[in-house]
Amino acid sequence: MDRTTPTVTSTRLPDSLCTHTPACPTADSPDAEAAHVVAGHPEQGWSLLCNGVLLFEDTGELFPDGRVVAPHRPVLALV
């Protein structure tokens, strides 16, 4: 019996998918969320921005380097 091991290849995305002029903010910029959406999936609750940031509907974020930002929606005051 001949078994083969599947080959796993790693593909690295470019640091930015941005082709806009002027360029969108990088993932390291304080205004990273202002980048253009290149893949929007509102039915799944996320969007990929051209700077490589995954932006989630609950305001959480996942950065290209693996950093995570917890959801940061404003809390409504109880009256």
WOURVEN-V926438 format. One record per residue. N is the residue number from 1. RES is the residue in one small letter. SS is DSSP state (H for helix, E for strand, L for the rest). Layout:
BEGIN
N:RES:SS, N:RES:SS
END
This chain:
BEGIN
1:m:L, 2:d:L, 3:r:L, 4:t:L, 5:t:L, 6:p:L, 7:t:L, 8:v:L, 9:t:L, 10:s:L, 11:t:L, 12:r:L, 13:l:L, 14:p:L, 15:d:L, 16:s:L, 17:l:L, 18:c:L, 19:t:L, 20:h:L, 21:t:L, 22:p:L, 23:a:L, 24:c:L, 25:p:L, 26:t:L, 27:a:L, 28:d:L, 29:s:L, 30:p:L, 31:d:L, 32:a:H, 33:e:H, 34:a:H, 35:a:L, 36:h:L, 37:v:E, 38:v:E, 39:a:E, 40:g:E, 41:h:E, 42:p:L, 43:e:L, 44:q:L, 45:g:L, 46:w:E, 47:s:E, 48:l:E, 49:l:E, 50:c:L, 51:n:L, 52:g:L, 53:v:L, 54:l:E, 55:l:E, 56:f:E, 57:e:L, 58:d:L, 59:t:L, 60:g:L, 61:e:E, 62:l:E, 63:f:L, 64:p:L, 65:d:L, 66:g:L, 67:r:L, 68:v:E, 69:v:E, 70:a:L, 71:p:L, 72:h:L, 73:r:L, 74:p:L, 75:v:L, 76:l:L, 77:a:L, 78:l:L, 79:v:L
END
